[in-house]
């Protein structure tokens, strides 16, 4: 089951609450670890460069999606063979249900 968790975050000396599901928080943790950046600094970079029509939470979700899509795209080009049984898709669907 997907659980939404609210966390108080600090961005540019102001505090705000962000509500994301557990998998989203974990994905952000993985991105920060991989890129050697604090979550606060990542959020500040996203806020500074986001589309002005989008709020911070959807911008962070979009950033995470595009980040992992780019990683997958590089991996797919390197392997260049599709998974005919959709195993990865079903594993992800199980996680988000």
Sine and cosine of phi, psi and omega as CSV:
sin_phi,cos_phi,sin_psi,cos_psi,sin_omega,cos_omega
0.00,0.00,0.63,-0.77,0.02,-1.00
-1.00,0.05,0.80,-0.60,-0.02,-1.00
-0.91,-0.42,0.77,-0.64,0.08,-1.00
-1.00,0.05,0.70,-0.72,0.00,-1.00
-0.81,-0.59,0.77,-0.64,0.07,-1.00
-1.00,-0.06,0.67,-0.74,0.07,-1.00
-0.71,-0.70,0.60,-0.80,0.09,-1.00
-1.00,0.09,0.81,-0.59,0.01,-1.00
-0.85,-0.53,0.42,-0.91,0.01,-1.00
-0.92,-0.40,0.82,-0.57,0.00,-1.00
-0.73,-0.68,0.84,-0.54,0.01,-1.00
0.74,0.67,0.79,0.62,0.08,-1.00
0.91,0.42,0.33,0.94,0.12,-0.99
-0.78,-0.63,0.51,-0.86,0.00,-1.00
-0.97,-0.24,0.59,-0.81,0.05,-1.00
-0.53,-0.85,0.28,-0.96,0.03,-1.00
-0.96,-0.28,0.70,-0.72,0.04,-1.00
-0.83,-0.56,0.70,-0.71,-0.02,-1.00
-0.90,-0.44,0.91,-0.41,0.02,-1.00
-0.72,-0.70,0.34,-0.94,0.07,-1.00
-0.98,0.18,0.28,-0.96,-0.06,-1.00
-0.81,0.59,-0.67,0.74,-0.02,-1.00
-0.91,0.42,-0.56,0.83,0.03,-1.00
-0.93,0.37,-0.69,0.73,0.05,-1.00
-0.88,0.48,-0.66,0.75,0.02,-1.00
-0.91,0.42,-0.65,0.76,0.03,-1.00
-0.88,0.47,-0.68,0.73,0.03,-1.00
-0.90,0.44,-0.63,0.78,0.06,-1.00
-0.87,0.49,-0.68,0.73,0.01,-1.00
-0.91,0.41,-0.65,0.76,0.03,-1.00
-0.88,0.47,-0.73,0.69,-0.02,-1.00
-0.88,0.47,-0.66,0.75,0.02,-1.00
-0.90,0.43,-0.71,0.70,-0.02,-1.00
-0.90,0.44,-0.62,0.79,-0.06,-1.00
-1.00,-0.10,-0.02,1.00,0.02,-1.00
0.83,0.56,0.80,0.60,-0.01,-1.00
-0.69,-0.73,0.56,-0.83,0.06,-1.00
-0.96,0.27,0.42,-0.91,0.02,-1.00
-0.88,0.48,-0.64,0.77,0.02,-1.00
-0.86,0.52,-0.73,0.68,0.00,-1.00
-0.91,0.41,-0.63,0.77,0.04,-1.00
-0.88,0.47,-0.74,0.67,0.00,-1.00
-0.87,0.49,-0.63,0.77,0.02,-1.00
-0.91,0.41,-0.63,0.78,0.06,-1.00
-0.91,0.42,-0.67,0.74,0.02,-1.00
-0.90,0.44,-0.71,0.70,-0.01,-1.00
-0.88,0.47,-0.66,0.75,-0.02,-1.00
-0.91,0.42,-0.53,0.85,-0.11,-0.99
-0.95,-0.33,0.10,0.99,-0.08,-1.00
-0.98,0.21,0.29,-0.96,0.12,-0.99
-0.89,0.45,0.79,-0.61,-0.04,-1.00
-0.90,0.44,-0.27,0.96,0.01,-1.00
-1.00,0.07,-0.16,0.99,0.00,-1.00
-0.97,-0.26,0.57,-0.82,0.12,-0.99
-0.97,0.24,0.10,-0.99,-0.04,-1.00
-0.92,0.39,-0.72,0.69,-0.04,-1.00
-0.87,0.49,-0.76,0.65,0.04,-1.00
-0.90,0.43,-0.51,0.86,0.03,-1.00
-0.92,0.40,-0.63,0.78,0.03,-1.00
-0.93,0.36,-0.65,0.76,0.07,-1.00
-0.88,0.48,-0.70,0.71,0.01,-1.00
-0.90,0.44,-0.67,0.74,0.04,-1.00
-0.85,0.53,-0.74,0.67,-0.01,-1.00
-0.87,0.49,-0.69,0.73,0.01,-1.00
-0.88,0.48,-0.74,0.67,-0.02,-1.00
-0.92,0.39,-0.63,0.78,0.02,-1.00
-0.84,0.54,-0.80,0.61,-0.03,-1.00
-0.95,0.31,-0.49,0.87,0.09,-1.00
-0.89,0.45,-0.70,0.71,0.03,-1.00
-0.88,0.48,-0.66,0.75,0.05,-1.00
-0.90,0.44,-0.69,0.73,0.00,-1.00
-0.91,0.41,-0.64,0.76,-0.01,-1.00
-0.87,0.49,-0.68,0.73,0.04,-1.00
-0.89,0.45,-0.65,0.76,-0.01,-1.00
-0.92,0.39,-0.68,0.73,-0.01,-1.00
-0.89,0.45,-0.68,0.73,0.01,-1.00
-0.89,0.46,-0.57,0.82,-0.02,-1.00
-0.95,0.32,-0.67,0.74,-0.03,-1.00
-0.99,0.15,-0.73,0.68,0.08,-1.00
0.86,0.52,0.62,0.78,0.17,-0.99
-0.61,-0.79,0.80,-0.60,-0.05,-1.00
-0.96,0.28,0.45,-0.89,0.09,-1.00
-1.00,0.04,0.97,-0.26,-0.11,-0.99
-0.95,0.30,-0.34,0.94,-0.04,-1.00
-1.00,-0.08,-0.01,1.00,0.03,-1.00
0.84,0.55,0.52,0.85,-0.03,-1.00
-0.85,0.53,-0.69,0.73,0.00,-1.00
-0.90,0.43,-0.67,0.74,-0.01,-1.00
-0.88,0.47,-0.71,0.71,-0.02,-1.00
-0.93,0.38,-0.58,0.81,0.04,-1.00
-0.89,0.45,-0.66,0.75,0.01,-1.00
-0.93,0.37,-0.68,0.74,0.03,-1.00
-0.87,0.50,-0.60,0.80,0.06,-1.00
-0.89,0.45,-0.66,0.75,-0.03,-1.00
-0.91,0.40,-0.59,0.81,-0.09,-1.00
-1.00,-0.03,-0.06,1.00,-0.01,-1.00
-0.98,0.22,0.00,0.00,0.00,0.00
